[in-house]
Amino acid sequence: MQLNMQYQQINPLLEQITPEVTGLQKEKLRRQLVEAINHLLVNDFASVVQLLYRVDVSEKKLKQLLKEQPQTDAAVLVVGLLIQRQEEKIKTRNSFPTGNASEDEKW
């Protein structure tokens, strides 16, 4: 239940990351995400791991970044990967045409 509450707080911020978001808006979202992830890292690390799994962030990439940038706040690195993954999902969705599929073809 704890993860669902945390995910419900973080997921709306991630969903605001769209191609239309301006640099200032994106930076504000980034700061909000860093604050939320920092809170989770300190208070509920297991929820961070579950969130990363749920959003499909590469564990390998995260470990590599943490190793390469030990001086950087872990929350900043995690948020960078969350945003990167969100942007990848948007590109993937946009690369597939929508609209002409019959009801049988939709899932």
N, C-alpha and C positions, 0 to 999 in steps of 0.2 A: 504493500500500500504506500509506503514511503516513497518508493521510486516513482509511482504514478503521480504523486503530488509534485515531486521535483520535476519530473518530465513535463507535467502540465504547465509548470512555470517556465521552463526553458524552451520547450517546443514552440510556443507562440513567438518567442523572440527569433528562433531559427527560421520560422516560416515567413518572417518579415524580410529575410534576406532574399531579395529578388533583383533581377536586372534593372529594375526601375529605381532602386534605392540609391540615393545620392551618397556621396562620400561622407558628409556630415552625419547623415542618418545611420549609415553603416557603422561609423565610428561610435556613435551613441549605443547602438545595439551591441557592438563588440564590448564596450565597457560594462554594459548590463550583464552580458553573458560571463565576462571575466569575474565579476562580483559574485554571480550565482555559482559558478564553478569553484571559485575559491572557497566559498562557504561549504560546498559539498566536499571538497578535498580535505578540509579541516574536520568537518563534522560527520561525514558519511561517505568514506572513500568507496565502499562497495556500490553505492548508488552511482558514482561517477563511472565505475567500470561497467555497470549495467547500462547506463545511458549511452556510453560510447559503443557498446555492443548493439544496442537498439537502433542507434543512428547509423551504424555500420561504418565507424571510423576504424581505420587500419591500426591494429595493435602494433604491428611492425613499424609503421611510420611514426607512431607516438614514441615508442621506445628509442628509435633512432634519433628523433628530435631532442628528447630528454637527454640522451647521451651527448649529442653534439652541442647542445646549448644549456649546460648545467647552470649557468648564471641567470637564465631567463625564467621568470615566474612560470611554473608548470601550468597554471590556469590560462595564461596567455597562449601557450603552445596548444593546449587542449582546444581552446576556443578557435584558434587558427585552423585546426583540423576540422572542427565542427562546421565552420563556415565554408571551408574548402569542400567538404562532403556535400553540404547543402547546395552549393553552386554546381557541383558535378551532377547532382540529382536533377536540378533545373535544366541543365544542358541535355541530359538524357531524355527527359520528358519532352523537351522542345524538338528533339531530333526525330520523334515519331509523330506522324500526322494523326490528327484526331478529327472526329466529326462525321466521317462517312461509314463508320463501323455499324453493322447491324447489331441488334440486341443480342443475338447469339454469339457474336464475336467479342462483345464486351465482357470483361470480368473484373 
